[in-house]
Amino acid sequence: MTGEDPSVAKLPVERSSSGDIDAFLTQAKRVPALSQVKGRLIFAIDATMSRQPTWDKASEIQAGMFEVAQDIGGLAVQLVYFRGRGEFEATAWTTSPLALAARMEGVTTRSGFTQLRRVLAHAASEARRTKVGALVYVGDSLEENPDVVAKAAGALALLGVPAFMFHEGDDPTAAAAFREVARLTKGVYARFDLGAAARLRDLLRAAAVYATGGPAALEDFGTKAGGEALRLARAMKGG
């Protein structure tokens, strides 16, 4: 007997290298406080069973939203998702891409029905408490009454929050409803294919720029970046 606590003795000994510590401190310095950011974006994703591939891809590329917003004034993101039988989650606001990535990595998809109306109602509730620059929604289907969804979109529109409706696939019911939400909120509708992950990345980055700096920032970013950012800038102007 050594007198050692076996639960302590069995713990692995791992020490962070100086490089790891430096990297962590550098990242920490780049993360602004919530009170310092200029933009807030609600990032809502359908996490029902069919969405796992898109969820995984979005988890990989979400850091780009923070990167493009940094020079404009910083971005805070709230993750919203639904899955299963009425499960609906909204995380705390975060200015850290690492924190958002960690939260997303801990979520798996579950079978269930869409809850777009609830997403829109939640976004409106948040916008009544604090300024929200944009709602980003990523989904592929709609299993709700389109009229009820449109009513919720109208309430969000009164608060000045545009919805960026990113539609994967070609479901016609979803396409019609997503387009109407975008129209009512003065947002944009865009389709994407998961096989073209770069397009989703560019769409998310453009939405983050708008949430942080508004139409002028998106137009400037679109002129420089071209591609999806330019197309979204033109769509926001009705061109």
MDAnalysis code that builds the backbone (N, CA, C; Angstrom):
import MDAnalysis as mda
import numpy as np

u = mda.Universe.empty(717, n_residues=239, atom_resindex=np.repeat(np.arange(239), 3), trajectory=True)
u.add_TopologyAttr("name", ["N", "CA", "C"] * 239)
u.add_TopologyAttr("resid", np.arange(1, 240))
u.add_TopologyAttr("resname", ["MET", "THR", "GLY", "GLU", "ASP", "PRO", "SER", "VAL", "ALA", "LYS", "LEU", "PRO", "VAL", "GLU", "ARG", "SER", "SER", "SER", "GLY", "ASP", "ILE", "ASP", "ALA", "PHE", "LEU", "THR", "GLN", "ALA", "LYS", "ARG", "VAL", "PRO", "ALA", "LEU", "SER", "GLN", "VAL", "LYS", "GLY", "ARG", "LEU", "ILE", "PHE", "ALA", "ILE", "ASP", "ALA", "THR", "MET", "SER", "ARG", "GLN", "PRO", "THR", "TRP", "ASP", "LYS", "ALA", "SER", "GLU", "ILE", "GLN", "ALA", "GLY", "MET", "PHE", "GLU", "VAL", "ALA", "GLN", "ASP", "ILE", "GLY", "GLY", "LEU", "ALA", "VAL", "GLN", "LEU", "VAL", "TYR", "PHE", "ARG", "GLY", "ARG", "GLY", "GLU", "PHE", "GLU", "ALA", "THR", "ALA", "TRP", "THR", "THR", "SER", "PRO", "LEU", "ALA", "LEU", "ALA", "ALA", "ARG", "MET", "GLU", "GLY", "VAL", "THR", "THR", "ARG", "SER", "GLY", "PHE", "THR", "GLN", "LEU", "ARG", "ARG", "VAL", "LEU", "ALA", "HIS", "ALA", "ALA", "SER", "GLU", "ALA", "ARG", "ARG", "THR", "LYS", "VAL", "GLY", "ALA", "LEU", "VAL", "TYR", "VAL", "GLY", "ASP", "SER", "LEU", "GLU", "GLU", "ASN", "PRO", "ASP", "VAL", "VAL", "ALA", "LYS", "ALA", "ALA", "GLY", "ALA", "LEU", "ALA", "LEU", "LEU", "GLY", "VAL", "PRO", "ALA", "PHE", "MET", "PHE", "HIS", "GLU", "GLY", "ASP", "ASP", "PRO", "THR", "ALA", "ALA", "ALA", "ALA", "PHE", "ARG", "GLU", "VAL", "ALA", "ARG", "LEU", "THR", "LYS", "GLY", "VAL", "TYR", "ALA", "ARG", "PHE", "ASP", "LEU", "GLY", "ALA", "ALA", "ALA", "ARG", "LEU", "ARG", "ASP", "LEU", "LEU", "ARG", "ALA", "ALA", "ALA", "VAL", "TYR", "ALA", "THR", "GLY", "GLY", "PRO", "ALA", "ALA", "LEU", "GLU", "ASP", "PHE", "GLY", "THR", "LYS", "ALA", "GLY", "GLY", "GLU", "ALA", "LEU", "ARG", "LEU", "ALA", "ARG", "ALA", "MET", "LYS", "GLY", "GLY"])
u.atoms.positions = np.array([
    [0.838, -1.204, 0.000],
    [0.000, 0.000, 0.000],
    [0.872, 1.253, 0.000],
    [0.573, 2.140, -0.866],
    [1.355, 3.365, -0.952],
    [0.664, 4.533, -0.262],
    [-0.619, 4.340, 0.043],
    [-1.361, 5.442, 0.651],
    [-1.889, 6.435, -0.359],
    [-1.666, 6.179, -1.676],
    [-2.137, 7.096, -2.707],
    [-3.608, 6.841, -2.997],
    [-4.300, 7.888, -3.329],
    [-5.686, 7.758, -3.760],
    [-5.677, 7.176, -5.158],
    [-6.214, 5.960, -5.359],
    [-6.140, 5.336, -6.680],
    [-6.840, 6.132, -7.761],
    [-7.885, 6.874, -7.405],
    [-8.590, 7.654, -8.430],
    [-7.717, 8.779, -8.953],
    [-6.795, 9.249, -8.106],
    [-5.874, 10.301, -8.544],
    [-4.702, 9.694, -9.286],
    [-4.210, 8.563, -8.802],
    [-3.033, 7.941, -9.393],
    [-3.269, 7.520, -10.832],
    [-4.516, 7.199, -11.169],
    [-4.804, 6.695, -12.509],
    [-5.023, 7.814, -13.522],
    [-5.126, 9.046, -13.074],
    [-5.340, 10.139, -14.010],
    [-4.136, 10.317, -14.913],
    [-4.348, 10.454, -16.214],
    [-3.209, 10.672, -17.112],
    [-2.587, 12.030, -16.878],
    [-1.299, 12.079, -17.031],
    [-0.588, 13.341, -16.854],
    [-0.319, 13.932, -18.230],
    [-0.978, 15.058, -18.515],
    [-0.790, 15.726, -19.797],
    [-0.480, 17.183, -19.534],
    [0.574, 17.646, -20.129],
    [0.945, 19.050, -19.977],
    [0.885, 19.740, -21.335],
    [0.294, 20.910, -21.339],
    [0.229, 21.672, -22.574],
    [1.599, 22.234, -22.900],
    [1.945, 22.179, -24.173],
    [3.212, 22.747, -24.596],
    [3.102, 24.266, -24.584],
    [4.249, 24.934, -24.606],
    [4.238, 26.397, -24.628],
    [3.542, 26.906, -25.888],
    [3.675, 26.132, -26.979],
    [3.009, 26.533, -28.213],
    [1.498, 26.476, -28.080],
    [0.990, 25.418, -27.411],
    [-0.450, 25.303, -27.198],
    [-0.970, 26.449, -26.347],
    [-0.225, 26.776, -25.307],
    [-0.637, 27.851, -24.414],
    [-0.637, 29.187, -25.144],
    [0.409, 29.421, -25.932],
    [0.484, 30.673, -26.700],
    [-0.686, 30.782, -27.673],
    [-1.010, 29.663, -28.320],
    [-2.111, 29.664, -29.286],
    [-3.431, 29.967, -28.586],
    [-3.626, 29.362, -27.402],
    [-4.843, 29.597, -26.644],
    [-4.953, 31.069, -26.234],
    [-3.861, 31.637, -25.740],
    [-3.873, 33.027, -25.298],
    [-4.108, 33.978, -26.464],
    [-3.523, 33.635, -27.619],
    [-3.726, 34.471, -28.808],
    [-5.185, 34.460, -29.213],
    [-5.795, 33.259, -29.192],
    [-7.207, 33.150, -29.545],
    [-8.076, 33.910, -28.554],
    [-7.734, 33.806, -27.273],
    [-8.521, 34.477, -26.232],
    [-8.504, 35.988, -26.421],
    [-7.371, 36.520, -26.827],
    [-7.259, 37.958, -27.040],
    [-8.123, 38.420, -28.205],
    [-8.361, 37.523, -29.167],
    [-9.118, 37.885, -30.360],
    [-10.628, 37.817, -30.123],
    [-11.052, 37.234, -29.015],
    [-12.479, 37.069, -28.750],
    [-12.996, 38.275, -27.974],
    [-13.849, 39.090, -28.587],
    [-14.349, 40.277, -27.891],
    [-15.441, 39.919, -26.888],
    [-15.677, 40.807, -25.942],
    [-16.777, 40.627, -25.005],
    [-18.093, 40.909, -25.716],
    [-19.182, 40.359, -25.194],
    [-20.484, 40.574, -25.820],
    [-20.811, 42.055, -25.943],
    [-20.412, 42.826, -24.937],
    [-20.716, 44.261, -24.950],
    [-19.933, 45.019, -26.012],
    [-18.911, 44.377, -26.566],
    [-18.045, 45.053, -27.531],
    [-18.417, 44.783, -28.982],
    [-19.203, 43.746, -29.243],
    [-19.479, 43.381, -30.627],
    [-20.513, 44.306, -31.252],
    [-20.411, 44.429, -32.545],
    [-21.315, 45.314, -33.266],
    [-22.515, 44.555, -33.822],
    [-22.333, 43.268, -34.084],
    [-23.406, 42.511, -34.710],
    [-23.823, 41.278, -33.933],
    [-25.099, 40.908, -34.064],
    [-25.623, 39.670, -33.478],
    [-26.374, 38.899, -34.550],
    [-26.118, 37.609, -34.611],
    [-26.714, 36.752, -35.630],
    [-27.256, 35.495, -34.970],
    [-28.492, 35.144, -35.290],
    [-29.068, 33.884, -34.832],
    [-28.856, 32.852, -35.932],
    [-28.171, 31.772, -35.594],
    [-27.801, 30.722, -36.538],
    [-28.671, 29.506, -36.233],
    [-29.711, 29.306, -37.029],
    [-30.693, 28.254, -36.775],
    [-30.566, 27.138, -37.805],
    [-30.503, 25.904, -37.320],
    [-30.348, 24.755, -38.211],
    [-31.358, 23.676, -37.852],
    [-31.989, 23.150, -38.882],
    [-32.854, 21.986, -38.757],
    [-31.966, 20.798, -38.395],
    [-32.162, 20.226, -37.207],
    [-31.342, 19.093, -36.761],
    [-32.148, 17.797, -36.710],
    [-33.157, 17.704, -37.583],
    [-33.864, 16.431, -37.682],
    [-32.982, 15.451, -38.449],
    [-33.366, 14.194, -38.468],
    [-32.467, 13.121, -38.867],
    [-31.791, 13.314, -40.229],
    [-32.506, 13.847, -41.202],
    [-31.940, 13.985, -42.542],
    [-30.823, 15.017, -42.613],
    [-30.632, 15.775, -41.538],
    [-29.730, 16.908, -41.593],
    [-28.319, 16.632, -41.104],
    [-27.984, 15.410, -40.687],
    [-26.670, 15.164, -40.087],
    [-25.499, 15.593, -40.975],
    [-25.486, 15.243, -42.269],
    [-24.350, 15.681, -43.097],
    [-24.186, 17.196, -43.145],
    [-25.308, 17.920, -43.255],
    [-25.230, 19.374, -43.300],
    [-24.818, 19.947, -41.958],
    [-25.316, 19.342, -40.882],
    [-24.927, 19.788, -39.542],
    [-23.419, 19.661, -39.370],
    [-22.874, 18.518, -39.771],
    [-21.433, 18.298, -39.633],
    [-20.645, 19.311, -40.448],
    [-21.101, 19.575, -41.663],
    [-20.386, 20.527, -42.520],
    [-20.470, 21.941, -41.952],
    [-21.654, 22.317, -41.461],
    [-21.803, 23.648, -40.874],
    [-20.911, 23.799, -39.643],
    [-20.754, 22.713, -38.887],
    [-19.884, 22.758, -37.715],
    [-18.448, 23.065, -38.108],
    [-18.044, 22.533, -39.255],
    [-16.675, 22.707, -39.713],
    [-16.389, 24.125, -40.200],
    [-17.384, 24.766, -40.781],
    [-17.108, 26.028, -41.470],
    [-17.654, 27.265, -40.759],
    [-18.321, 27.078, -39.587],
    [-18.963, 28.226, -38.944],
    [-17.982, 29.299, -38.483],
    [-16.714, 28.934, -38.242],
    [-15.744, 29.928, -37.762],
    [-15.573, 31.078, -38.746],
    [-15.841, 30.820, -40.016],
    [-15.707, 31.868, -41.016],
    [-16.624, 33.048, -40.772],
    [-17.753, 32.818, -40.117],
    [-18.669, 33.920, -39.807],
    [-18.004, 34.936, -38.888],
    [-17.289, 34.443, -37.896],
    [-16.615, 35.328, -36.953],
    [-15.438, 36.050, -37.616],
    [-14.729, 35.329, -38.483],
    [-13.534, 35.891, -39.106],
    [-13.853, 37.112, -39.954],
    [-14.885, 37.007, -40.805],
    [-15.183, 38.124, -41.701],
    [-15.779, 39.304, -40.952],
    [-16.393, 39.054, -39.797],
    [-17.020, 40.133, -39.032],
    [-16.043, 40.858, -38.118],
    [-14.885, 40.267, -37.903],
    [-13.949, 40.805, -36.912],
    [-13.518, 42.234, -37.238],
    [-13.174, 42.492, -38.485],
    [-12.689, 43.821, -38.855],
    [-13.811, 44.856, -38.936],
    [-15.064, 44.376, -38.994],
    [-16.192, 45.308, -39.098],
    [-16.652, 45.757, -37.718],
    [-16.439, 44.916, -36.727],
    [-16.895, 45.287, -35.386],
    [-17.187, 44.109, -34.487],
    [-16.978, 42.902, -34.981],
    [-17.182, 41.719, -34.146],
    [-18.591, 41.169, -34.207],
    [-18.722, 39.888, -33.929],
    [-20.001, 39.191, -34.087],
    [-20.282, 38.308, -32.883],
    [-21.535, 38.320, -32.447],
    [-22.019, 37.369, -31.446],
    [-23.037, 36.466, -32.139],
    [-22.964, 35.186, -31.858],
    [-23.845, 34.213, -32.507],
    [-24.601, 33.413, -31.453],
    [-25.857, 33.202, -31.719],
    [-26.658, 32.299, -30.898],
    [-27.069, 31.118, -31.765],
    [-26.763, 29.920, -31.316],
    [-27.133, 28.708, -32.043],
    [-28.530, 28.268, -31.626],
    [-29.377, 28.010, -32.614],
    [-30.725, 27.515, -32.381],
    [-30.915, 26.259, -33.222],
    [-31.484, 25.232, -32.628],
    [-31.761, 24.030, -33.407],
    [-32.959, 23.295, -32.828],
    [-33.574, 22.487, -33.654],
    [-34.694, 21.663, -33.209],
    [-34.508, 20.257, -33.749],
    [-35.088, 19.302, -33.060],
    [-34.995, 17.901, -33.446],
    [-35.973, 17.107, -32.595],
    [-36.088, 15.818, -32.882],
    [-36.915, 14.941, -32.059],
    [-38.360, 15.393, -31.967],
    [-39.009, 15.021, -30.879],
    [-40.419, 15.337, -30.672],
    [-40.563, 16.649, -29.902],
    [-40.458, 17.717, -30.646],
    [-40.638, 19.029, -30.043],
    [-39.435, 19.588, -29.313],
    [-38.279, 18.944, -29.438],
    [-37.083, 19.467, -28.776],
    [-36.612, 20.728, -29.495],
    [-36.394, 21.778, -28.734],
    [-35.992, 23.070, -29.298],
    [-34.971, 23.689, -28.362],
    [-33.803, 24.033, -28.889],
    [-32.723, 24.550, -28.052],
    [-32.188, 25.872, -28.605],
    [-31.897, 26.789, -27.709],
    [-31.249, 28.052, -28.057],
    [-30.123, 28.266, -27.063],
    [-28.900, 28.363, -27.543],
    [-27.751, 28.512, -26.654],
    [-27.582, 29.970, -26.240],
    [-26.674, 30.176, -25.301],
    [-26.313, 31.544, -24.936],
    [-25.559, 32.182, -26.099],
    [-25.574, 33.500, -26.157],
    [-24.811, 34.208, -27.175],
    [-23.318, 33.999, -26.934],
    [-22.562, 33.836, -28.008],
    [-21.125, 33.678, -27.872],
    [-20.394, 34.464, -28.947],
    [-19.218, 34.954, -28.596],
    [-18.365, 35.643, -29.566],
    [-17.184, 34.763, -29.956],
    [-17.186, 33.522, -29.510],
    [-16.067, 32.613, -29.743],
    [-16.421, 31.507, -30.729],
    [-15.717, 31.432, -31.859],
    [-15.969, 30.332, -32.792],
    [-15.653, 28.977, -32.174],
    [-14.679, 28.925, -31.259],
    [-14.338, 27.661, -30.611],
    [-15.482, 27.187, -29.716],
    [-16.093, 28.121, -29.006],
    [-17.210, 27.767, -28.131],
    [-18.405, 27.287, -28.949],
    [-18.673, 27.955, -30.061],
    [-19.792, 27.551, -30.907],
    [-19.525, 26.186, -31.523],
    [-18.302, 25.963, -31.977],
    [-17.948, 24.678, -32.566],
    [-18.106, 23.553, -31.551],
    [-17.681, 23.798, -30.314],
    [-17.788, 22.779, -29.273],
    [-19.253, 22.446, -28.999],
    [-20.093, 23.475, -29.007],
    [-21.523, 23.234, -28.767],
    [-22.125, 22.419, -29.908],
    [-21.745, 22.725, -31.139],
    [-22.288, 22.014, -32.283],
    [-21.800, 20.570, -32.335],
    [-20.567, 20.362, -31.947],
    [-20.014, 19.015, -31.975],
    [-20.702, 18.093, -30.983],
    [-21.328, 18.673, -29.981],
    [-22.005, 17.861, -28.980],
    [-23.436, 17.514, -29.338],
    [-23.889, 17.915, -30.532],
    [-25.276, 17.693, -30.934],
    [-25.340, 16.648, -32.045],
    [-26.243, 15.714, -31.913],
    [-26.522, 14.759, -32.983],
    [-27.964, 14.942, -33.426],
    [-28.226, 14.630, -34.669],
    [-29.575, 14.810, -35.197],
    [-30.494, 13.689, -34.709],
    [-31.786, 13.988, -34.670],
    [-32.808, 13.015, -34.288],
    [-34.010, 13.189, -35.195],
    [-34.718, 12.118, -35.441],
    [-35.907, 12.204, -36.279],
    [-36.936, 13.110, -35.614],
    [-37.713, 13.783, -36.430],
    [-38.709, 14.702, -35.898],
    [-39.249, 15.589, -37.002],
    [-40.074, 16.546, -36.607],
    [-40.696, 17.446, -37.567],
    [-40.068, 18.838, -37.499],
    [-40.231, 19.581, -38.564],
    [-39.653, 20.922, -38.618],
    [-40.367, 21.857, -37.634],
    [-39.631, 22.886, -37.202],
    [-40.176, 23.883, -36.270],
    [-39.754, 25.288, -36.695],
    [-39.935, 25.583, -37.972],
    [-39.547, 26.894, -38.486],
    [-40.358, 28.016, -37.819],
    [-41.637, 27.806, -37.606],
    [-42.442, 28.842, -36.957],
    [-41.863, 29.195, -35.592],
    [-41.433, 28.166, -34.866],
    [-40.873, 28.400, -33.539],
    [-39.535, 29.141, -33.615],
    [-38.756, 28.842, -34.655],
    [-37.496, 29.564, -34.860],
    [-37.767, 31.048, -35.080],
    [-38.730, 31.339, -35.927],
    [-39.062, 32.730, -36.222],
    [-39.591, 33.451, -34.983],
    [-40.433, 32.773, -34.215],
    [-40.966, 33.377, -32.995],
    [-39.852, 33.627, -31.979],
    [-38.917, 32.697, -31.889],
    [-37.791, 32.878, -30.972],
    [-36.937, 34.070, -31.402],
    [-36.672, 34.174, -32.696],
    [-35.869, 35.287, -33.203],
    [-36.537, 36.622, -32.895],
    [-37.856, 36.665, -33.017],
    [-38.586, 37.888, -32.704],
    [-38.473, 38.216, -31.217],
    [-38.571, 37.199, -30.381],
    [-38.450, 37.406, -28.936],
    [-37.071, 37.964, -28.573],
    [-36.016, 37.413, -29.192],
    [-34.660, 37.909, -28.952],
    [-34.512, 39.346, -29.435],
    [-35.103, 39.645, -30.583],
    [-34.972, 40.986, -31.164],
    [-35.681, 42.039, -30.326],
    [-36.664, 41.622, -29.552],
    [-37.338, 42.577, -28.663],
    [-36.455, 42.919, -27.466],
    [-35.516, 42.034, -27.139],
    [-34.630, 42.268, -25.999],
    [-33.358, 43.006, -26.388],
    [-32.840, 42.692, -27.576],
    [-31.586, 43.289, -28.025],
    [-31.577, 43.314, -29.546],
    [-30.779, 44.161, -30.118],
    [-30.735, 44.270, -31.573],
    [-30.141, 43.006, -32.186],
    [-30.861, 42.417, -33.117],
    [-30.399, 41.240, -33.856],
    [-30.238, 41.638, -35.318],
    [-29.037, 41.435, -35.837],
    [-28.757, 41.876, -37.201],
    [-29.341, 40.994, -38.278],
    [-29.453, 39.686, -38.006],
    [-29.970, 38.765, -39.025],
    [-30.269, 37.412, -38.403],
    [-31.175, 36.708, -39.050],
    [-31.445, 35.309, -38.757],
    [-30.962, 34.492, -39.943],
    [-30.161, 33.490, -39.680],
    [-29.752, 32.542, -40.713],
    [-30.454, 31.213, -40.428],
    [-31.128, 30.683, -41.420],
    [-31.815, 29.399, -41.259],
    [-31.325, 28.442, -42.338],
    [-30.954, 27.233, -41.917],
    [-30.501, 26.203, -42.854],
    [-31.412, 24.993, -42.704],
    [-32.095, 24.639, -43.773],
    [-33.022, 23.514, -43.713],
    [-33.321, 22.955, -45.088],
    [-34.041, 21.837, -45.105],
    [-34.320, 21.199, -46.387],
    [-35.792, 20.895, -46.620],
    [-36.643, 21.039, -45.595],
    [-38.042, 20.664, -45.769],
    [-38.939, 21.515, -44.878],
    [-40.240, 21.376, -45.073],
    [-41.213, 22.076, -44.236],
    [-42.393, 21.143, -44.006],
    [-42.747, 20.952, -42.731],
    [-43.868, 20.091, -42.371],
    [-44.856, 20.857, -41.498],
    [-44.988, 22.142, -41.786],
    [-45.865, 23.027, -41.026],
    [-46.803, 23.755, -41.974],
    [-47.785, 24.411, -41.407],
    [-48.712, 25.200, -42.195],
    [-47.989, 26.453, -42.703],
    [-47.854, 26.615, -44.008],
    [-47.123, 27.778, -44.546],
    [-47.713, 29.113, -44.108],
    [-49.021, 29.175, -43.916],
    [-49.646, 30.423, -43.495],
    [-49.230, 30.799, -42.073],
    [-49.109, 29.788, -41.202],
    [-48.683, 30.037, -39.826],
    [-47.229, 30.504, -39.807],
    [-46.420, 29.894, -40.657],
    [-45.016, 30.295, -40.768],
    [-44.919, 31.730, -41.283],
    [-45.732, 32.062, -42.269],
    [-45.707, 33.406, -42.834],
    [-46.117, 34.451, -41.800],
    [-47.079, 34.117, -40.960],
    [-47.512, 35.045, -39.907],
    [-46.367, 35.329, -38.942],
    [-45.618, 34.280, -38.571],
    [-44.466, 34.462, -37.677],
    [-43.387, 35.294, -38.350],
    [-43.218, 35.091, -39.663],
    [-42.235, 35.885, -40.405],
    [-42.638, 37.348, -40.441],
    [-43.942, 37.612, -40.544],
    [-44.412, 38.984, -40.548],
    [-44.106, 39.691, -39.242],
    [-44.244, 38.970, -38.125],
    [-43.934, 39.553, -36.819],
    [-42.442, 39.869, -36.707],
    [-41.613, 39.001, -37.272],
    [-40.165, 39.244, -37.258],
    [-39.816, 40.440, -38.141],
    [-40.520, 40.575, -39.253],
    [-40.265, 41.679, -40.175],
    [-40.510, 43.024, -39.503],
    [-41.509, 43.099, -38.639],
    [-41.818, 44.350, -37.952],
    [-40.676, 44.789, -37.040],
    [-39.806, 43.850, -36.665],
    [-38.665, 44.151, -35.793],
    [-37.395, 44.421, -36.590],
    [-37.501, 44.386, -37.918],
    [-36.368, 44.732, -38.772],
    [-35.282, 43.682, -38.853],
    [-35.642, 42.410, -38.679],
    [-34.642, 41.334, -38.741],
    [-34.818, 40.549, -40.044],
    [-33.894, 40.667, -40.984],
    [-34.000, 39.904, -42.225],
    [-33.627, 38.437, -42.002],
    [-34.306, 37.559, -42.711],
    [-34.021, 36.132, -42.623],
    [-33.281, 35.669, -43.865],
    [-32.112, 35.089, -43.656],
    [-31.351, 34.477, -44.737],
    [-31.739, 33.002, -44.766],
    [-32.551, 32.630, -45.731],
    [-33.103, 31.284, -45.797],
    [-32.278, 30.435, -46.763],
    [-31.434, 29.567, -46.221],
    [-30.553, 28.737, -47.022],
    [-31.157, 27.338, -47.124],
    [-31.521, 26.975, -48.335],
    [-32.302, 25.777, -48.604],
    [-31.458, 24.706, -49.281],
    [-31.322, 23.582, -48.614],
    [-30.627, 22.457, -49.226],
    [-31.654, 21.565, -49.911],
    [-31.355, 21.171, -51.136],
    [-32.272, 20.286, -51.848],
    [-33.247, 21.045, -52.715],
    [-34.320, 20.347, -53.132],
    [-35.249, 20.949, -54.081],
    [-36.706, 20.704, -53.705],
    [-36.985, 20.513, -52.417],
    [-38.355, 20.302, -51.982],
    [-39.187, 21.549, -52.312],
    [-40.219, 21.410, -53.159],
    [-40.967, 22.594, -53.612],
    [-41.762, 23.287, -52.505],
    [-42.283, 22.513, -51.551],
    [-43.040, 23.112, -50.452],
    [-42.131, 23.986, -49.591],
    [-40.960, 23.451, -49.281],
    [-39.994, 24.215, -48.499],
    [-39.534, 25.444, -49.274],
    [-39.263, 25.277, -50.554],
    [-38.788, 26.394, -51.371],
    [-39.782, 27.547, -51.347],
    [-41.064, 27.231, -51.521],
    [-42.087, 28.275, -51.545],
    [-42.170, 28.992, -50.193],
    [-42.151, 28.217, -49.112],
    [-42.250, 28.814, -47.772],
    [-41.013, 29.623, -47.427],
    [-39.845, 29.097, -47.749],
    [-38.598, 29.805, -47.446],
    [-38.523, 31.119, -48.220],
    [-38.939, 31.074, -49.476],
    [-38.943, 32.305, -50.280],
    [-39.869, 33.356, -49.677],
    [-41.013, 32.901, -49.184],
    [-41.976, 33.840, -48.607],
    [-41.442, 34.458, -47.317],
    [-40.777, 33.654, -46.499],
    [-40.170, 34.179, -45.275],
    [-39.124, 35.237, -45.626],
    [-38.295, 34.924, -46.618],
    [-37.270, 35.876, -47.044],
    [-37.908, 37.160, -47.578],
    [-38.971, 37.020, -48.356],
    [-39.630, 38.195, -48.925],
    [-40.235, 39.072, -47.833],
    [-40.935, 38.450, -46.905],
    [-41.610, 39.210, -45.861],
    [-40.629, 39.953, -44.947],
    [-39.492, 39.338, -44.681],
    [-38.518, 39.944, -43.761],
    [-37.478, 40.800, -44.474],
    [-37.618, 40.916, -45.805],
    [-36.633, 41.642, -46.624],
    [-35.255, 40.992, -46.510],
    [-35.270, 39.654, -46.449],
    [-34.039, 38.874, -46.436],
    [-33.770, 38.296, -47.801],
    [-33.119, 37.142, -47.828],
    [-32.818, 36.497, -49.103],
    [-33.020, 34.993, -48.987],
    [-33.329, 34.392, -50.118],
    [-33.457, 32.942, -50.235],
    [-32.351, 32.453, -51.147],
    [-31.687, 31.380, -50.763],
    [-30.632, 30.820, -51.608],
    [-30.604, 29.304, -51.441],
    [-30.482, 28.612, -52.548],
    [-30.351, 27.165, -52.504],
    [-28.880, 26.792, -52.514],
    [-28.577, 25.653, -51.925],
    [-27.218, 25.143, -51.985],
    [-27.256, 23.633, -51.977],
    [-26.177, 23.040, -52.426],
    [-26.011, 21.598, -52.462],
    [-24.897, 21.254, -51.497],
    [-25.122, 20.283, -50.623],
    [-24.099, 19.924, -49.651],
    [-22.800, 19.517, -50.332],
    [-22.906, 19.027, -51.582],
    [-21.701, 18.659, -52.313],
    [-20.824, 19.861, -52.620],
    [-21.428, 21.046, -52.579],
    [-20.678, 22.285, -52.802],
    [-20.593, 23.029, -51.475],
    [-19.812, 22.476, -50.545],
    [-19.713, 23.041, -49.196],
    [-19.183, 24.471, -49.221],
    [-18.369, 24.784, -50.219],
    [-17.809, 26.133, -50.301],
    [-18.917, 27.165, -50.449],
    [-20.004, 26.775, -51.097],
    [-21.101, 27.733, -51.278],
    [-21.781, 28.031, -49.948],
    [-21.993, 27.009, -49.126],
    [-22.577, 27.240, -47.809],
    [-21.657, 28.125, -46.977],
    [-20.361, 27.880, -47.057],
    [-19.395, 28.708, -46.329],
    [-19.512, 30.166, -46.752],
    [-19.574, 30.408, -48.054],
    [-19.654, 31.781, -48.552],
    [-20.973, 32.441, -48.168],
    [-22.059, 31.665, -48.172],
    [-23.354, 32.203, -47.784],
    [-23.356, 32.619, -46.317],
    [-22.792, 31.783, -45.464],
    [-22.743, 32.098, -44.036],
    [-21.870, 33.319, -43.769],
    [-20.752, 33.408, -44.464],
    [-19.863, 34.558, -44.286],
    [-20.564, 35.848, -44.703],
    [-21.287, 35.800, -45.811],
    [-21.992, 36.991, -46.285],
    [-23.074, 37.411, -45.299],
    [-23.789, 36.445, -44.739],
    [-24.826, 36.758, -43.754],
    [-24.218, 37.399, -42.515],
    [-23.055, 36.914, -42.104],
    [-22.383, 37.483, -40.932],
    [-21.964, 38.926, -41.183],
    [-21.488, 39.202, -42.381],
    [-21.107, 40.574, -42.726],
    [-22.322, 41.489, -42.656],
    [-23.443, 41.020, -43.178],
    [-24.653, 41.845, -43.128],
    [-25.088, 42.087, -41.684],
    [-25.071, 41.019, -40.863],
    [-25.504, 41.150, -39.472],
    [-24.641, 42.141, -38.710],
    [-23.387, 42.247, -39.100],
    [-22.448, 43.116, -38.390],
    [-22.441, 44.542, -38.934],
    [-22.430, 44.661, -40.241],
    [-22.266, 45.988, -40.834],
    [-23.403, 46.491, -41.687],
    [-24.433, 45.675, -41.899],
    [-25.578, 46.108, -42.672],
    [-25.365, 46.041, -44.174],
    [-26.292, 46.615, -44.957],
    [-26.240, 46.538, -46.419],
    [-24.951, 47.084, -47.019],
    [-24.459, 48.202, -46.494],
    [-23.247, 48.810, -47.059],
    [-22.049, 47.888, -46.902],
    [-21.938, 47.258, -45.734],
    [-20.821, 46.346, -45.496],
    [-20.916, 45.128, -46.399],
    [-22.129, 44.607, -46.579],
    [-22.300, 43.441, -47.449],
    [-21.990, 43.799, -48.895],
    [-22.409, 44.983, -49.326],
    [-22.120, 45.397, -50.702],
    [-20.616, 45.531, -50.932],
    [-19.923, 46.112, -49.960],
    [-18.475, 46.256, -50.068],
    [-17.793, 44.890, -50.064],
    [-18.239, 44.026, -49.172],
    [-17.674, 42.689, -49.093],
    [-17.952, 41.911, -50.379],
    [-19.172, 42.045, -50.893],
    [-19.531, 41.343, -52.116],
    [-18.718, 41.807, -53.310],
    [-18.467, 43.100, -53.383],
    [-17.659, 43.630, -54.478],
    [-16.249, 43.062, -54.448],
    [-15.709, 42.909, -53.243],
    [-14.352, 42.395, -53.098],
    [-14.284, 40.880, -53.256],
    [-15.255, 40.180, -52.672],
    [-15.203, 38.712, -52.656],
    [-15.840, 38.078, -53.878],
    [-16.840, 38.766, -54.467],
    [-17.537, 38.198, -55.610],
    [-18.366, 36.995, -55.198],
    [-18.707, 36.148, -56.145],
    [-19.406, 34.900, -55.862],
    [-20.706, 35.076, -55.099],
    [-20.922, 34.229, -54.099],
    [-22.167, 34.235, -53.341],
    [-22.379, 35.543, -52.598],
    [-21.315, 36.120, -52.080],
    [-21.448, 37.376, -51.342],
    [-22.001, 38.482, -52.244],
    [-21.495, 38.535, -53.465],
    [-21.974, 39.551, -54.407],
    [-23.427, 39.285, -54.792],
    [-23.763, 38.009, -55.009],
    [-25.137, 37.683, -55.359],
    [-26.106, 38.034, -54.228],
    [-25.702, 37.754, -52.987],
    [-26.564, 38.094, -51.855],
    [-26.690, 39.597, -51.692],
    [-25.602, 40.336, -51.922],
    [-25.651, 41.793, -51.823],
    [-26.645, 42.358, -52.827],
    [-26.617, 41.825, -54.035],
    [-27.534, 42.284, -55.075],
    [-28.970, 41.903, -54.738],
    [-29.142, 40.696, -54.170],
    [-30.482, 40.257, -53.812],
    [-31.072, 41.124, -52.698],
    [-30.223, 41.536, -51.744],
    [-30.717, 42.389, -50.660],
    [-31.146, 43.753, -51.191],
    [-30.575, 44.163, -52.315],
    [-30.944, 45.449, -52.921],
    [-32.094, 45.287, -53.908],
    [-32.492, 44.026, -54.096],
    [-33.577, 43.773, -55.025],
    [-33.124, 43.731, -56.471],
    [-31.763, 43.582, -56.662],
    [-31.260, 43.567, -58.024],
    [-31.030, 42.191, -58.548],
])
